[in-house]
C-alpha cells in the first residue's frame, strides 16, 4: 500500500520536477537522472514524509540539492555562440531541447516573475547555465516557480537573507540577457510555416526573407555559427540546399520547432531538431540540434515514409 500511495501522490508532480531539473542542468538526460534519483531518495524517506511538511516542497528540496551536486561535478551546458573561450571542443557539453509535450500544466506561484513560456525558452535556460548553482536555484525557485522567500530558503537549507542575496546576484547577472517576448502565436506559426516551406522548395531567398537582419544560425554540436543575412546565405549556398528537405512541425522550449529530414540513399533520413526564436522582426535565431538522439523525445521517426 505504501508504494501505491507514494506513486499516486508523486505522479502528478513528475513532469514539473523533471522540468525543474532541466532548467537547472540544461540537459534532458541529466534531468531524467536527477529526477529518478530524487524519487528513489523520496521513496526511502517516505515513511517520515508527514514530519517534513508538504510533499511538493520536500520533493523540490531533494531535486534541487541533487541538481546542485551534479552542477559541482559536470560541465556547464553551452550553445555555440556562448562557448567558453579556449574550451576543448571534445569536452564541451551542449544544451539540449525540451519537448513542449512534456511541459506540466501547473501554473507558476504568485511571486513568479516569468511567464511559463518565457521560463522554458532556450535563451533563458542557456542564461541560467552561467549562474553558480545556488544562484541558479534561487532564481528558478523564486522567479520561475513563484516560491516565497521562506520557501526558497527552506528548499536551499539556508537563511532567508542568504537566499535573497543569491537571488539578487542572479537577477543582476541575467537581467541584460532576459529573453524578449516572442511574436504573437498565430503570427509566429505562420512565419515558421513559411520558413519550412522555403527550405522544402530549396529557395534560399525565401529562407533569408523570414530572418531578422541580425539573425543567428547554429548547429550544435558543431561550434561554428553564422550571423546576419549575408553570413547565413553563404552557409546555405555552400551545400545545405544541395539536399532535398522535409520539415515536420513540433514544439520545443515553448518555441516553434521542426524535425528535419534530408533525402539520402532513397529515403527521408532524420538530421536535426530545429528551434526557431521569433520576435516582431522575424526569426532571430535558428538552433539546429544535429543528431538522431533528439527524435524519440519528440515522438519523431528516424525515417519518414516516401511521398
N, C-alpha and C positions, 0 to 999 in steps of 0.2 A: 504493500500500500504506500509506503514511503516513497519508493521510486516513482510510482504512478502520480502521486501528489506533486512531487518535485517536477516531473515533466509537464504536468498540467499548468503549474504556476510559471515555469520558465519559458515555455514555448512562445507565449505572446511577446516576450522580450528579446527573443533570439535575434531578430533582424536588426533591432536598434542597437543591441550590443555589438553585433558584427560591424555595423556602420561606424559606431564609435571607435572600434579598434582600427578600422580602415582609415578614418580621419587621423588617428594618432600615428599610424605606421605607414600609410601610403601604399600598401600592398594588400591585394585581395587574399593571397595565400597566407601572409603573416597575420592578417586579421582573423582568418579562419582558425589558424593555430592558436592565437591568443584567446579567441572565444571558446574554443574547445577546452583549453586548459582552465579557463575561468569556470566553465560548467563542471569540470571534474573537481576543482577545488571547492566549489559551492556545494556539490553533492556530498563531499566528505564532511562538510561542516553544517549540513542542512539541519541536523538534529538540534543545533544551537541557534537556528535561524531566529526563533522568537525573541531571543535575547539581543539580536543585532538590529532590530528596527525593521524598516520597510525592506522588502526583498529587492526592489529595483535599485535603491541606493546601495545596498550591500553588494549586489552584483556589479554595479558600476565601480565600486571601490576595488573589488577583486580584479576586474578587467583593466581598470586604469593602472593599477600597480603592476599588473603583468606587462602591459604595454611599456611602462616606464623601464622595467627591467630589460625588455627587448631593445628599447632605444639605446640603452647604455652599451650594448654589445654589437649592434647591427649598424650598417652604413645608412646614411640618410638617403631616402628615395629622391631622385632628381629627374629633371627633364633636360633635353639637350641645351636649351637656352640658359639653363641655370647651373651648368656643370661646375663643380668645384675646380678652380684653376689648378692645373698640374696633376689632377687625379688620374691614375692609370685607368684607361678605358675598360680594361679587363676586370676591374674591381668596382665599376660603377653599378649601383643598384637603381633600377629605373622605377619611377612612379607607374602605377597601373590604373586602368579604367575600371569604374564600378558600375555594374548594370543598374539602371533605374528600376528594373523589375524587382530588385532586392530591397528597395528603399522601404522603410517602415511607414506606416500611416500615422504614427504618434506625432502630434504637433509639438513644437518646442515649448518650453515653460514660459512663464510670464516675464522673466527677466532676460530672455533671449534678445540679442541684437541683430541676428542674422535670420532671414527667412530660410526655410528648408532648402529651396532651390539654390540659394546663394552658398549655403554651407556645405554643399557637396560638389560645387563646381571645381574643375580640375585646377584652376588657378588658385583657388582658396586652399585646397588640400596641399598643393605644392608650396604655398607660402607657409603653411603650418610646419612643414618639414624642416624649415630653417630655424625654428624655435627650439631652445633647450626643452627637455622632456617635461619638467614641471610647469613651465610657462605654456607649453602646448596644451597640457591637460587643463590648466586653469582657464585658458581661453575657450576651449571646447566645452567644458562643463558649464561655464557661466554664459558665454555669449552665443553658443550654439544650442545647448540643451536647456538653457534658461534656469539653471540651478541657482539657489541663493548663495550668498557669501558663506553662510554657515554650512550649508550642504556641501559646497565645494571644498571647504576646509576639512570637513569630516571625511570626504572621499580621499583627499590627498593626505589625510592624517597630519595636518599642520595647523597652526593657529590661523584665525581669520585674517590677521594682519599679514601673515606670510602669504596666504592665498591671494589677498588683494594686491600685494606687491608684485607677485608673479603675473597676475592678470594685467596690471598696468604696464609692466615692461613688455608683455606680449602684444598688447594693443598698440603700443607705440611702434613696435617693430613691423607689424603687418599693416598699419594704417595707410601708408603710402601705396601699398600694393593691393588694397582691397578690391576685389573684382567689381566692375561696374554692373549695373543691372542689364540684363540682356534685352534683346528686342522683344516685341510682342510675340506670343507663342505662335499665332497664326502666321504672322509675317516671317518669323524665323523658320517655320516649317516650309513655307513656300520658297524661301531663299535656299534652304538646304536641298529641296527637291530640284530646283533649277541647277544647283551646283552638281548634284549627282547625274542629272540628265546630260549636262555638258561633258562630264567625264565619259559617260557611256557613248556619246557621239564622237569623242575624241576632239572636241572643239576647244582649243586652248584659249582663244579669245573670250569665249563664253565663260570658261572657268575663271579667268582673271577678272571678268566683269563682276563676279559675285564677291570679290575680295575687297576689303578696305585698302586704302593706299599704303598703309603701314602693316599689312598682314604678315604673319609669320607661319612658316610651314616646317614641320619637323617629323622625323620618323624614328623614334626610339625603338630599338637600341642603337641606331646609327647616331653618331654625335653631331653630324653636320645638320645645319638648318638654314633656311632661306627666308629672306625678308624683302618686302616690297614687291610691286608688280613685276619689275624687271628681273629681280633675282628668282622669283618663283617661276616666271615664264621660262627663263633659261633652263631651270631644272626640269620642268615638264617637257620641254622640247629636246632634252638630252637623252630621252629614251623611255620615260614613263608612259607617254602616249603612243609609243610604238605598239603597245599591247592593247587588246580589247578588254573593256572593264564592265563589270556589273556591280551595282551598289544596292545593298539590302538595308533598308532603314531599321535602326534600333534606337534606344535611348541609353545614354551613359552619363553619369555625373550631372544629371539634370540638364543635359545638353543634347542637341540633335547629333546623331551619330549614324555610322553605316558600317556594316560588314562588307569589305571589298573583296572582289574575286576577279582574277585575271584568267583569260583564255590561254591555257597551256596544255600541250600534248592532248588536244582533243577534248578538254573539259574545263569547267569553271573551277579554279583552284583558290582556296582561301589564302588571302595575302595579309590583310590588316583589319583592325577596327579603328575607324577614323572618327575623332571627336571634333565638332565644329564649335568654336566660340563665336557668337554672333551678337553684334550690337546695332545701333541705328545706322552705322556706316557700312555695314555688310559683314562678311565673315572676317573676323580679326585674327583668328588663329585656327590652324588645322594641325591636330596632333594625331599622326598616323602610327598606331601601335602595331608594329610588324610582328608576325608570329601567330601560329595556329593555336597556341595555348589559351588565347583570349576567347576563342569562338565558342567553346562549350558553355562558358559562363553566360553568354547571351543567347544560348539555345540556337546557335547558328551551325549549320552543317559545314564540314570541311570541303565538300564538293557540292556544287549546285547542279540540278538537272539541266540538260540541254534545252535551249529554246531557239 
